[in-house]
Amino acid sequence: MARRHRNDTATYRELPNYRDRVKSFNMTVNKLVEYTRVQAEIDTTPRRSVDDIKEARIMTLRRAITRIGQLT
């Protein structure tokens, strides 16, 4: 099931304009930051430090940024 927007009335593609799509994108980025904070809070172990978690998330985002940069 596709993630919905605008009070569950539209998919991302159905958002009516650039402004709404940018707002949705930015909200998703903010959620990624929050997910990383939660991971650092509850998934830290003696074998997995906060720095390990942060670096893993940064590497994931760098790979995504590279893919975005390659879009034509």
N, CA, C and O atoms as a Tripos MOL2 file, in Angstrom:
@<TRIPOS>MOLECULE
protein
  288   287    72     0     0
PROTEIN
NO_CHARGES

@<TRIPOS>ATOM
      1 N           0.8430   -1.1770    0.0000 N.3       1 MET1
      2 CA          0.0000    0.0000    0.0000 C.3       1 MET1
      3 C           0.8900    1.2430    0.0000 C.2       1 MET1
      4 O           1.8250    1.3410    0.7950 O.2       1 MET1
      5 N           0.6050    2.1670   -0.8700 N.am      2 ALA2
      6 CA          1.4000    3.3790   -1.0040 C.3       2 ALA2
      7 C           1.1950    4.2990    0.1920 C.2       2 ALA2
      8 O           0.0910    4.4080    0.7250 O.2       2 ALA2
      9 N           2.2560    4.9470    0.5970 N.am      3 ARG3
     10 CA          2.1580    5.9440    1.6620 C.3       3 ARG3
     11 C           1.3180    7.0970    1.1410 C.2       3 ARG3
     12 O           1.4930    7.5280    0.0020 O.2       3 ARG3
     13 N           0.4380    7.5820    1.9390 N.am      4 ARG4
     14 CA         -0.4970    8.6120    1.5000 C.3       4 ARG4
     15 C          -0.1260    9.9760    2.0610 C.2       4 ARG4
     16 O           0.6180   10.0730    3.0380 O.2       4 ARG4
     17 N          -0.6320   11.0010    1.4570 N.am      5 HIS5
     18 CA         -0.3810   12.3840    1.8500 C.3       5 HIS5
     19 C          -1.7040   13.1340    1.8640 C.2       5 HIS5
     20 O          -2.7390   12.6070    1.4550 O.2       5 HIS5
     21 N          -1.6530   14.3540    2.3330 N.am      6 ARG6
     22 CA         -2.8370   15.2200    2.3610 C.3       6 ARG6
     23 C          -4.0170   14.5180    3.0260 C.2       6 ARG6
     24 O          -5.0640   14.3140    2.4110 O.2       6 ARG6
     25 N          -3.8320   14.1600    4.2730 N.am      7 ASN7
     26 CA         -4.8810   13.4660    5.0410 C.3       7 ASN7
     27 C          -5.3310   12.1780    4.3680 C.2       7 ASN7
     28 O          -6.5180   11.8530    4.3350 O.2       7 ASN7
     29 N          -4.3550   11.4550    3.8340 N.am      8 ASP8
     30 CA         -4.5950   10.1530    3.2070 C.3       8 ASP8
     31 C          -5.4970   10.2570    1.9710 C.2       8 ASP8
     32 O          -6.2940    9.3580    1.7000 O.2       8 ASP8
     33 N          -5.3660   11.3550    1.2290 N.am      9 THR9
     34 CA         -6.1730   11.5140    0.0210 C.3       9 THR9
     35 C          -5.3440   11.4890   -1.2530 C.2       9 THR9
     36 O          -5.9090   11.4770   -2.3470 O.2       9 THR9
     37 N          -4.0030   11.4800   -1.1400 N.am     10 ALA10
     38 CA         -3.1700   11.5340   -2.3380 C.3      10 ALA10
     39 C          -1.8540   10.8080   -2.1160 C.2      10 ALA10
     40 O          -1.2820   10.8470   -1.0270 O.2      10 ALA10
     41 N          -1.3850   10.1450   -3.1640 N.am     11 THR11
     42 CA         -0.0340    9.6010   -3.1230 C.3      11 THR11
     43 C           0.9340   10.7440   -3.3810 C.2      11 THR11
     44 O           0.5170   11.8470   -3.7330 O.2      11 THR11
     45 N           2.2090   10.4880   -3.2110 N.am     12 TYR12
     46 CA          3.2180   11.5250   -3.4680 C.3      12 TYR12
     47 C           3.0880   12.0520   -4.8940 C.2      12 TYR12
     48 O           3.1480   13.2620   -5.1110 O.2      12 TYR12
     49 N           2.9130   11.1650   -5.8630 N.am     13 ARG13
     50 CA          2.7650   11.5760   -7.2620 C.3      13 ARG13
     51 C           1.5170   12.4260   -7.4810 C.2      13 ARG13
     52 O           1.4790   13.2630   -8.3840 O.2      13 ARG13
     53 N           0.5190   12.2120   -6.6700 N.am     14 GLU14
     54 CA         -0.7420   12.9410   -6.8320 C.3      14 GLU14
     55 C          -0.7630   14.2980   -6.1240 C.2      14 GLU14
     56 O          -1.7220   15.0580   -6.2610 O.2      14 GLU14
     57 N           0.2900   14.5970   -5.3710 N.am     15 LEU15
     58 CA          0.3260   15.9130   -4.7300 C.3      15 LEU15
     59 C           0.2370   16.9720   -5.8170 C.2      15 LEU15
     60 O           0.8540   16.8210   -6.8710 O.2      15 LEU15
     61 N          -0.5160   18.0380   -5.5830 N.am     16 PRO16
     62 CA         -0.9050   18.9350   -6.6740 C.3      16 PRO16
     63 C           0.1870   19.8390   -7.2240 C.2      16 PRO16
     64 O           0.0620   20.3490   -8.3380 O.2      16 PRO16
     65 N           1.2720   20.0480   -6.4490 N.am     17 ASN17
     66 CA          2.2540   21.0060   -6.9510 C.3      17 ASN17
     67 C           3.6290   20.7690   -6.3250 C.2      17 ASN17
     68 O           3.7900   19.9970   -5.3810 O.2      17 ASN17
     69 N           4.5960   21.4590   -6.8860 N.am     18 TYR18
     70 CA          5.9840   21.3540   -6.4340 C.3      18 TYR18
     71 C           6.1030   21.6720   -4.9480 C.2      18 TYR18
     72 O           6.7800   20.9540   -4.2120 O.2      18 TYR18
     73 N           5.4580   22.7310   -4.5090 N.am     19 ARG19
     74 CA          5.5410   23.1530   -3.1000 C.3      19 ARG19
     75 C           5.1160   22.0270   -2.1530 C.2      19 ARG19
     76 O           5.7940   21.7650   -1.1600 O.2      19 ARG19
     77 N           4.0080   21.3670   -2.4540 N.am     20 ASP20
     78 CA          3.5380   20.2690   -1.6110 C.3      20 ASP20
     79 C           4.5030   19.0910   -1.6430 C.2      20 ASP20
     80 O           4.7140   18.4390   -0.6200 O.2      20 ASP20
     81 N           5.0930   18.8090   -2.8060 N.am     21 ARG21
     82 CA          6.0570   17.7150   -2.9040 C.3      21 ARG21
     83 C           7.3360   18.0350   -2.1350 C.2      21 ARG21
     84 O           7.9070   17.1520   -1.4940 O.2      21 ARG21
     85 N           7.7950   19.2930   -2.1920 N.am     22 VAL22
     86 CA          8.9730   19.6930   -1.4230 C.3      22 VAL22
     87 C           8.6870   19.5810    0.0710 C.2      22 VAL22
     88 O           9.5250   19.0900    0.8270 O.2      22 VAL22
     89 N           7.5280   20.0270    0.4950 N.am     23 LYS23
     90 CA          7.1450   19.9270    1.9050 C.3      23 LYS23
     91 C           7.1510   18.4670    2.3600 C.2      23 LYS23
     92 O           7.6570   18.1540    3.4380 O.2      23 LYS23
     93 N           6.5990   17.5910    1.5570 N.am     24 SER24
     94 CA          6.5710   16.1700    1.8840 C.3      24 SER24
     95 C           7.9800   15.5950    1.9430 C.2      24 SER24
     96 O           8.3090   14.8340    2.8530 O.2      24 SER24
     97 N           8.8150   15.9610    0.9650 N.am     25 PHE25
     98 CA         10.2070   15.5020    0.9400 C.3      25 PHE25
     99 C          10.9360   15.9460    2.2070 C.2      25 PHE25
    100 O          11.6140   15.1460    2.8520 O.2      25 PHE25
    101 N          10.7940   17.2200    2.5580 N.am     26 ASN26
    102 CA         11.4660   17.7450    3.7500 C.3      26 ASN26
    103 C          10.9820   17.0710    5.0240 C.2      26 ASN26
    104 O          11.7700   16.8340    5.9390 O.2      26 ASN26
    105 N           9.7090   16.7650    5.0890 N.am     27 MET27
    106 CA          9.1800   16.0450    6.2460 C.3      27 MET27
    107 C           9.7960   14.6490    6.3350 C.2      27 MET27
    108 O          10.0820   14.1620    7.4280 O.2      27 MET27
    109 N           9.9970   14.0120    5.1920 N.am     28 THR28
    110 CA         10.6280   12.6910    5.1710 C.3      28 THR28
    111 C          12.0710   12.7750    5.6620 C.2      28 THR28
    112 O          12.5140   11.9260    6.4360 O.2      28 THR28
    113 N          12.7990   13.7830    5.2200 N.am     29 VAL29
    114 CA         14.1740   13.9760    5.6770 C.3      29 VAL29
    115 C          14.1950   14.1750    7.1970 C.2      29 VAL29
    116 O          15.0330   13.6000    7.8910 O.2      29 VAL29
    117 N          13.2830   14.9810    7.7000 N.am     30 ASN30
    118 CA         13.2150   15.2030    9.1530 C.3      30 ASN30
    119 C          12.9230   13.9100    9.8990 C.2      30 ASN30
    120 O          13.4470   13.6900   10.9910 O.2      30 ASN30
    121 N          12.0870   13.0480    9.3130 N.am     31 LYS31
    122 CA         11.8070   11.7490    9.9360 C.3      31 LYS31
    123 C          13.0620   10.8800    9.9540 C.2      31 LYS31
    124 O          13.2950   10.1610   10.9260 O.2      31 LYS31
    125 N          13.8710   10.9330    8.9020 N.am     32 LEU32
    126 CA         15.1130   10.1640    8.8720 C.3      32 LEU32
    127 C          16.0410   10.5920   10.0030 C.2      32 LEU32
    128 O          16.6870    9.7540   10.6320 O.2      32 LEU32
    129 N          16.1060   11.8880   10.2590 N.am     33 VAL33
    130 CA         16.9300   12.3820   11.3670 C.3      33 VAL33
    131 C          16.3790   11.8530   12.6890 C.2      33 VAL33
    132 O          17.1400   11.4120   13.5500 O.2      33 VAL33
    133 N          15.0710   11.8970   12.8490 N.am     34 GLU34
    134 CA         14.4500   11.3820   14.0790 C.3      34 GLU34
    135 C          14.6900    9.8840   14.2320 C.2      34 GLU34
    136 O          14.9880    9.4220   15.3340 O.2      34 GLU34
    137 N          14.5670    9.1120   13.1470 N.am     35 TYR35
    138 CA         14.8160    7.6710   13.2090 C.3      35 TYR35
    139 C          16.2590    7.3990   13.6440 C.2      35 TYR35
    140 O          16.5100    6.4710   14.4120 O.2      35 TYR35
    141 N          17.1950    8.1960   13.1610 N.am     36 THR36
    142 CA         18.5970    8.0150   13.5490 C.3      36 THR36
    143 C          18.7790    8.3250   15.0280 C.2      36 THR36
    144 O          19.5020    7.6180   15.7310 O.2      36 THR36
    145 N          18.1300    9.3740   15.4960 N.am     37 ARG37
    146 CA         18.2160    9.7160   16.9270 C.3      37 ARG37
    147 C          17.6890    8.5740   17.7850 C.2      37 ARG37
    148 O          18.2890    8.2250   18.8020 O.2      37 ARG37
    149 N          16.5630    7.9930   17.3710 N.am     38 VAL38
    150 CA         15.9780    6.8840   18.1250 C.3      38 VAL38
    151 C          16.9000    5.6690   18.0740 C.2      38 VAL38
    152 O          17.1080    5.0070   19.0900 O.2      38 VAL38
    153 N          17.4500    5.3750   16.9040 N.am     39 GLN39
    154 CA         18.3930    4.2500   16.8110 C.3      39 GLN39
    155 C          19.5640    4.4580   17.7630 C.2      39 GLN39
    156 O          19.9530    3.5360   18.4800 O.2      39 GLN39
    157 N          20.1240    5.6580   17.7740 N.am     40 ALA40
    158 CA         21.2560    5.9360   18.6560 C.3      40 ALA40
    159 C          20.8540    5.7810   20.1210 C.2      40 ALA40
    160 O          21.6570    5.3600   20.9530 O.2      40 ALA40
    161 N          19.6270    6.1200   20.4200 N.am     41 GLU41
    162 CA         19.1380    6.0350   21.7990 C.3      41 GLU41
    163 C          18.9100    4.5930   22.2410 C.2      41 GLU41
    164 O          19.2810    4.2280   23.3570 O.2      41 GLU41
    165 N          18.3070    3.7640   21.3850 N.am     42 ILE42
    166 CA         17.8950    2.4290   21.8590 C.3      42 ILE42
    167 C          18.6900    1.2690   21.2750 C.2      42 ILE42
    168 O          18.5630    0.1410   21.7520 O.2      42 ILE42
    169 N          19.5090    1.5180   20.2520 N.am     43 ASP43
    170 CA         20.2380    0.4140   19.6240 C.3      43 ASP43
    171 C          21.7270    0.4130   19.9320 C.2      43 ASP43
    172 O          22.4750   -0.3900   19.3740 O.2      43 ASP43
    173 N          22.1620    1.2990   20.8070 N.am     44 THR44
    174 CA         23.5690    1.3280   21.1920 C.3      44 THR44
    175 C          23.8700    0.1350   22.0960 C.2      44 THR44
    176 O          23.1420   -0.1480   23.0470 O.2      44 THR44
    177 N          24.9540   -0.5490   21.7760 N.am     45 THR45
    178 CA         25.4040   -1.6840   22.5810 C.3      45 THR45
    179 C          26.9200   -1.5580   22.7570 C.2      45 THR45
    180 O          27.5370   -0.6860   22.1450 O.2      45 THR45
    181 N          27.5250   -2.4110   23.5820 N.am     46 PRO46
    182 CA         28.9930   -2.3600   23.6850 C.3      46 PRO46
    183 C          29.6850   -2.5970   22.3310 C.2      46 PRO46
    184 O          30.8060   -2.1380   22.1130 O.2      46 PRO46
    185 N          29.0150   -3.3090   21.4380 N.am     47 ARG47
    186 CA         29.6080   -3.5810   20.1160 C.3      47 ARG47
    187 C          29.1400   -2.6030   19.0380 C.2      47 ARG47
    188 O          29.6710   -2.6140   17.9270 O.2      47 ARG47
    189 N          28.1550   -1.7580   19.3480 N.am     48 ARG48
    190 CA         27.6150   -0.8060   18.3730 C.3      48 ARG48
    191 C          27.4520    0.5470   19.0520 C.2      48 ARG48
    192 O          26.4870    0.7770   19.7810 O.2      48 ARG48
    193 N          28.3970    1.4290   18.8060 N.am     49 SER49
    194 CA         28.3800    2.7440   19.4580 C.3      49 SER49
    195 C          27.4480    3.7070   18.7200 C.2      49 SER49
    196 O          26.9940    3.4410   17.6060 O.2      49 SER49
    197 N          27.1860    4.8140   19.3700 N.am     50 VAL50
    198 CA         26.3950    5.8720   18.7330 C.3      50 VAL50
    199 C          27.1030    6.3240   17.4600 C.2      50 VAL50
    200 O          26.4580    6.5460   16.4360 O.2      50 VAL50
    201 N          28.4300    6.4620   17.5210 N.am     51 ASP51
    202 CA         29.1800    6.8730   16.3320 C.3      51 ASP51
    203 C          29.0420    5.8560   15.2030 C.2      51 ASP51
    204 O          28.9530    6.2450   14.0380 O.2      51 ASP51
    205 N          29.0230    4.5640   15.5210 N.am     52 ASP52
    206 CA         28.8230    3.5310   14.4960 C.3      52 ASP52
    207 C          27.4620    3.6960   13.8200 C.2      52 ASP52
    208 O          27.3440    3.6150   12.5980 O.2      52 ASP52
    209 N          26.4520    3.9250   14.6310 N.am     53 ILE53
    210 CA         25.0940    4.0990   14.1040 C.3      53 ILE53
    211 C          25.0340    5.3370   13.2220 C.2      53 ILE53
    212 O          24.5030    5.2880   12.1120 O.2      53 ILE53
    213 N          25.5770    6.4490   13.7150 N.am     54 LYS54
    214 CA         25.5670    7.6850   12.9220 C.3      54 LYS54
    215 C          26.3070    7.4960   11.6050 C.2      54 LYS54
    216 O          25.8110    7.9040   10.5550 O.2      54 LYS54
    217 N          27.4810    6.8850   11.6460 N.am     55 GLU55
    218 CA         28.2590    6.6850   10.4190 C.3      55 GLU55
    219 C          27.5280    5.7930    9.4210 C.2      55 GLU55
    220 O          27.5710    6.0380    8.2160 O.2      55 GLU55
    221 N          26.8560    4.7570    9.9240 N.am     56 ALA56
    222 CA         26.0960    3.8780    9.0270 C.3      56 ALA56
    223 C          24.9610    4.6430    8.3440 C.2      56 ALA56
    224 O          24.7250    4.4700    7.1480 O.2      56 ALA56
    225 N          24.2630    5.4850    9.1010 N.am     57 ARG57
    226 CA         23.1800    6.2600    8.5050 C.3      57 ARG57
    227 C          23.7190    7.2970    7.5250 C.2      57 ARG57
    228 O          23.1220    7.5270    6.4730 O.2      57 ARG57
    229 N          24.8480    7.9260    7.8660 N.am     58 ILE58
    230 CA         25.4580    8.8980    6.9620 C.3      58 ILE58
    231 C          25.8740    8.2230    5.6680 C.2      58 ILE58
    232 O          25.6700    8.7840    4.5910 O.2      58 ILE58
    233 N          26.4460    7.0450    5.7480 N.am     59 MET59
    234 CA         26.8520    6.3250    4.5280 C.3      59 MET59
    235 C          25.6310    5.9920    3.6700 C.2      59 MET59
    236 O          25.6870    6.1070    2.4460 O.2      59 MET59
    237 N          24.5420    5.5850    4.2950 N.am     60 THR60
    238 CA         23.3090    5.3110    3.5490 C.3      60 THR60
    239 C          22.8350    6.5690    2.8290 C.2      60 THR60
    240 O          22.4590    6.5180    1.6580 O.2      60 THR60
    241 N          22.8570    7.6890    3.5320 N.am     61 LEU61
    242 CA         22.4340    8.9510    2.9220 C.3      61 LEU61
    243 C          23.3930    9.4000    1.8230 C.2      61 LEU61
    244 O          22.9570    9.9470    0.8100 O.2      61 LEU61
    245 N          24.6900    9.1760    2.0100 N.am     62 ARG62
    246 CA         25.6520    9.5270    0.9510 C.3      62 ARG62
    247 C          25.3890    8.7170   -0.3180 C.2      62 ARG62
    248 O          25.4570    9.2470   -1.4270 O.2      62 ARG62
    249 N          25.0890    7.4320   -0.1460 N.am     63 ARG63
    250 CA         24.7610    6.6120   -1.3240 C.3      63 ARG63
    251 C          23.5050    7.1410   -2.0120 C.2      63 ARG63
    252 O          23.4400    7.1890   -3.2410 O.2      63 ARG63
    253 N          22.5110    7.5370   -1.2240 N.am     64 ALA64
    254 CA         21.2820    8.0980   -1.8050 C.3      64 ALA64
    255 C          21.5770    9.4110   -2.5180 C.2      64 ALA64
    256 O          21.0520    9.6560   -3.6040 O.2      64 ALA64
    257 N          22.4060   10.2520   -1.9250 N.am     65 ILE65
    258 CA         22.7710   11.5200   -2.5550 C.3      65 ILE65
    259 C          23.4980   11.2670   -3.8720 C.2      65 ILE65
    260 O          23.2560   11.9680   -4.8550 O.2      65 ILE65
    261 N          24.3690   10.2900   -3.9040 N.am     66 THR66
    262 CA         25.0650    9.9420   -5.1440 C.3      66 THR66
    263 C          24.0530    9.5240   -6.2120 C.2      66 THR66
    264 O          24.1540    9.9530   -7.3610 O.2      66 THR66
    265 N          23.0870    8.6960   -5.8430 N.am     67 ARG67
    266 CA         22.0630    8.2650   -6.8010 C.3      67 ARG67
    267 C          21.2480    9.4590   -7.2900 C.2      67 ARG67
    268 O          20.9350    9.5480   -8.4770 O.2      67 ARG67
    269 N          20.9030   10.3720   -6.3930 N.am     68 ILE68
    270 CA         20.1670   11.5740   -6.7980 C.3      68 ILE68
    271 C          21.0040   12.3820   -7.7760 C.2      68 ILE68
    272 O          20.4870   12.8740   -8.7790 O.2      68 ILE68
    273 N          22.2990   12.5220   -7.4880 N.am     69 GLY69
    274 CA         23.1760   13.2700   -8.3670 C.3      69 GLY69
    275 C          23.3120   12.6690   -9.7560 C.2      69 GLY69
    276 O          23.6510   13.3680  -10.7110 O.2      69 GLY69
    277 N          23.0480   11.3700   -9.8670 N.am     70 GLN70
    278 CA         23.1650   10.6870  -11.1610 C.3      70 GLN70
    279 C          21.8710   10.6970  -11.9590 C.2      70 GLN70
    280 O          21.8440   10.2200  -13.0930 O.2      70 GLN70
    281 N          20.7970   11.2340  -11.3870 N.am     71 LEU71
    282 CA         19.5270   11.2970  -12.1250 C.3      71 LEU71
    283 C          19.6810   12.1910  -13.3370 C.2      71 LEU71
    284 O          20.3520   13.2220  -13.3000 O.2      71 LEU71
    285 N          19.0450   11.7690  -14.4000 N.am     72 THR72
    286 CA         19.1080   12.5960  -15.6290 C.3      72 THR72
    287 C          17.7290   13.0310  -16.0370 C.2      72 THR72
    288 O          17.5730   13.7290  -17.0390 O.2      72 THR72
@<TRIPOS>BOND
     1     1     2 1
     2     2     3 1
     3     3     4 2
     4     3     5 am
     5     5     6 1
     6     6     7 1
     7     7     8 2
     8     7     9 am
     9     9    10 1
    10    10    11 1
    11    11    12 2
    12    11    13 am
    13    13    14 1
    14    14    15 1
    15    15    16 2
    16    15    17 am
    17    17    18 1
    18    18    19 1
    19    19    20 2
    20    19    21 am
    21    21    22 1
    22    22    23 1
    23    23    24 2
    24    23    25 am
    25    25    26 1
    26    26    27 1
    27    27    28 2
    28    27    29 am
    29    29    30 1
    30    30    31 1
    31    31    32 2
    32    31    33 am
    33    33    34 1
    34    34    35 1
    35    35    36 2
    36    35    37 am
    37    37    38 1
    38    38    39 1
    39    39    40 2
    40    39    41 am
    41    41    42 1
    42    42    43 1
    43    43    44 2
    44    43    45 am
    45    45    46 1
    46    46    47 1
    47    47    48 2
    48    47    49 am
    49    49    50 1
    50    50    51 1
    51    51    52 2
    52    51    53 am
    53    53    54 1
    54    54    55 1
    55    55    56 2
    56    55    57 am
    57    57    58 1
    58    58    59 1
    59    59    60 2
    60    59    61 am
    61    61    62 1
    62    62    63 1
    63    63    64 2
    64    63    65 am
    65    65    66 1
    66    66    67 1
    67    67    68 2
    68    67    69 am
    69    69    70 1
    70    70    71 1
    71    71    72 2
    72    71    73 am
    73    73    74 1
    74    74    75 1
    75    75    76 2
    76    75    77 am
    77    77    78 1
    78    78    79 1
    79    79    80 2
    80    79    81 am
    81    81    82 1
    82    82    83 1
    83    83    84 2
    84    83    85 am
    85    85    86 1
    86    86    87 1
    87    87    88 2
    88    87    89 am
    89    89    90 1
    90    90    91 1
    91    91    92 2
    92    91    93 am
    93    93    94 1
    94    94    95 1
    95    95    96 2
    96    95    97 am
    97    97    98 1
    98    98    99 1
    99    99   100 2
   100    99   101 am
   101   101   102 1
   102   102   103 1
   103   103   104 2
   104   103   105 am
   105   105   106 1
   106   106   107 1
   107   107   108 2
   108   107   109 am
   109   109   110 1
   110   110   111 1
   111   111   112 2
   112   111   113 am
   113   113   114 1
   114   114   115 1
   115   115   116 2
   116   115   117 am
   117   117   118 1
   118   118   119 1
   119   119   120 2
   120   119   121 am
   121   121   122 1
   122   122   123 1
   123   123   124 2
   124   123   125 am
   125   125   126 1
   126   126   127 1
   127   127   128 2
   128   127   129 am
   129   129   130 1
   130   130   131 1
   131   131   132 2
   132   131   133 am
   133   133   134 1
   134   134   135 1
   135   135   136 2
   136   135   137 am
   137   137   138 1
   138   138   139 1
   139   139   140 2
   140   139   141 am
   141   141   142 1
   142   142   143 1
   143   143   144 2
   144   143   145 am
   145   145   146 1
   146   146   147 1
   147   147   148 2
   148   147   149 am
   149   149   150 1
   150   150   151 1
   151   151   152 2
   152   151   153 am
   153   153   154 1
   154   154   155 1
   155   155   156 2
   156   155   157 am
   157   157   158 1
   158   158   159 1
   159   159   160 2
   160   159   161 am
   161   161   162 1
   162   162   163 1
   163   163   164 2
   164   163   165 am
   165   165   166 1
   166   166   167 1
   167   167   168 2
   168   167   169 am
   169   169   170 1
   170   170   171 1
   171   171   172 2
   172   171   173 am
   173   173   174 1
   174   174   175 1
   175   175   176 2
   176   175   177 am
   177   177   178 1
   178   178   179 1
   179   179   180 2
   180   179   181 am
   181   181   182 1
   182   182   183 1
   183   183   184 2
   184   183   185 am
   185   185   186 1
   186   186   187 1
   187   187   188 2
   188   187   189 am
   189   189   190 1
   190   190   191 1
   191   191   192 2
   192   191   193 am
   193   193   194 1
   194   194   195 1
   195   195   196 2
   196   195   197 am
   197   197   198 1
   198   198   199 1
   199   199   200 2
   200   199   201 am
   201   201   202 1
   202   202   203 1
   203   203   204 2
   204   203   205 am
   205   205   206 1
   206   206   207 1
   207   207   208 2
   208   207   209 am
   209   209   210 1
   210   210   211 1
   211   211   212 2
   212   211   213 am
   213   213   214 1
   214   214   215 1
   215   215   216 2
   216   215   217 am
   217   217   218 1
   218   218   219 1
   219   219   220 2
   220   219   221 am
   221   221   222 1
   222   222   223 1
   223   223   224 2
   224   223   225 am
   225   225   226 1
   226   226   227 1
   227   227   228 2
   228   227   229 am
   229   229   230 1
   230   230   231 1
   231   231   232 2
   232   231   233 am
   233   233   234 1
   234   234   235 1
   235   235   236 2
   236   235   237 am
   237   237   238 1
   238   238   239 1
   239   239   240 2
   240   239   241 am
   241   241   242 1
   242   242   243 1
   243   243   244 2
   244   243   245 am
   245   245   246 1
   246   246   247 1
   247   247   248 2
   248   247   249 am
   249   249   250 1
   250   250   251 1
   251   251   252 2
   252   251   253 am
   253   253   254 1
   254   254   255 1
   255   255   256 2
   256   255   257 am
   257   257   258 1
   258   258   259 1
   259   259   260 2
   260   259   261 am
   261   261   262 1
   262   262   263 1
   263   263   264 2
   264   263   265 am
   265   265   266 1
   266   266   267 1
   267   267   268 2
   268   267   269 am
   269   269   270 1
   270   270   271 1
   271   271   272 2
   272   271   273 am
   273   273   274 1
   274   274   275 1
   275   275   276 2
   276   275   277 am
   277   277   278 1
   278   278   279 1
   279   279   280 2
   280   279   281 am
   281   281   282 1
   282   282   283 1
   283   283   284 2
   284   283   285 am
   285   285   286 1
   286   286   287 1
   287   287   288 2
@<TRIPOS>SUBSTRUCTURE
     1 MET1         2 RESIDUE 1 A MET
     2 ALA2         6 RESIDUE 1 A ALA
     3 ARG3        10 RESIDUE 1 A ARG
     4 ARG4        14 RESIDUE 1 A ARG
     5 HIS5        18 RESIDUE 1 A HIS
     6 ARG6        22 RESIDUE 1 A ARG
     7 ASN7        26 RESIDUE 1 A ASN
     8 ASP8        30 RESIDUE 1 A ASP
     9 THR9        34 RESIDUE 1 A THR
    10 ALA10       38 RESIDUE 1 A ALA
    11 THR11       42 RESIDUE 1 A THR
    12 TYR12       46 RESIDUE 1 A TYR
    13 ARG13       50 RESIDUE 1 A ARG
    14 GLU14       54 RESIDUE 1 A GLU
    15 LEU15       58 RESIDUE 1 A LEU
    16 PRO16       62 RESIDUE 1 A PRO
    17 ASN17       66 RESIDUE 1 A ASN
    18 TYR18       70 RESIDUE 1 A TYR
    19 ARG19       74 RESIDUE 1 A ARG
    20 ASP20       78 RESIDUE 1 A ASP
    21 ARG21       82 RESIDUE 1 A ARG
    22 VAL22       86 RESIDUE 1 A VAL
    23 LYS23       90 RESIDUE 1 A LYS
    24 SER24       94 RESIDUE 1 A SER
    25 PHE25       98 RESIDUE 1 A PHE
    26 ASN26      102 RESIDUE 1 A ASN
    27 MET27      106 RESIDUE 1 A MET
    28 THR28      110 RESIDUE 1 A THR
    29 VAL29      114 RESIDUE 1 A VAL
    30 ASN30      118 RESIDUE 1 A ASN
    31 LYS31      122 RESIDUE 1 A LYS
    32 LEU32      126 RESIDUE 1 A LEU
    33 VAL33      130 RESIDUE 1 A VAL
    34 GLU34      134 RESIDUE 1 A GLU
    35 TYR35      138 RESIDUE 1 A TYR
    36 THR36      142 RESIDUE 1 A THR
    37 ARG37      146 RESIDUE 1 A ARG
    38 VAL38      150 RESIDUE 1 A VAL
    39 GLN39      154 RESIDUE 1 A GLN
    40 ALA40      158 RESIDUE 1 A ALA
    41 GLU41      162 RESIDUE 1 A GLU
    42 ILE42      166 RESIDUE 1 A ILE
    43 ASP43      170 RESIDUE 1 A ASP
    44 THR44      174 RESIDUE 1 A THR
    45 THR45      178 RESIDUE 1 A THR
    46 PRO46      182 RESIDUE 1 A PRO
    47 ARG47      186 RESIDUE 1 A ARG
    48 ARG48      190 RESIDUE 1 A ARG
    49 SER49      194 RESIDUE 1 A SER
    50 VAL50      198 RESIDUE 1 A VAL
    51 ASP51      202 RESIDUE 1 A ASP
    52 ASP52      206 RESIDUE 1 A ASP
    53 ILE53      210 RESIDUE 1 A ILE
    54 LYS54      214 RESIDUE 1 A LYS
    55 GLU55      218 RESIDUE 1 A GLU
    56 ALA56      222 RESIDUE 1 A ALA
    57 ARG57      226 RESIDUE 1 A ARG
    58 ILE58      230 RESIDUE 1 A ILE
    59 MET59      234 RESIDUE 1 A MET
    60 THR60      238 RESIDUE 1 A THR
    61 LEU61      242 RESIDUE 1 A LEU
    62 ARG62      246 RESIDUE 1 A ARG
    63 ARG63      250 RESIDUE 1 A ARG
    64 ALA64      254 RESIDUE 1 A ALA
    65 ILE65      258 RESIDUE 1 A ILE
    66 THR66      262 RESIDUE 1 A THR
    67 ARG67      266 RESIDUE 1 A ARG
    68 ILE68      270 RESIDUE 1 A ILE
    69 GLY69      274 RESIDUE 1 A GLY
    70 GLN70      278 RESIDUE 1 A GLN
    71 LEU71      282 RESIDUE 1 A LEU
    72 THR72      286 RESIDUE 1 A THR
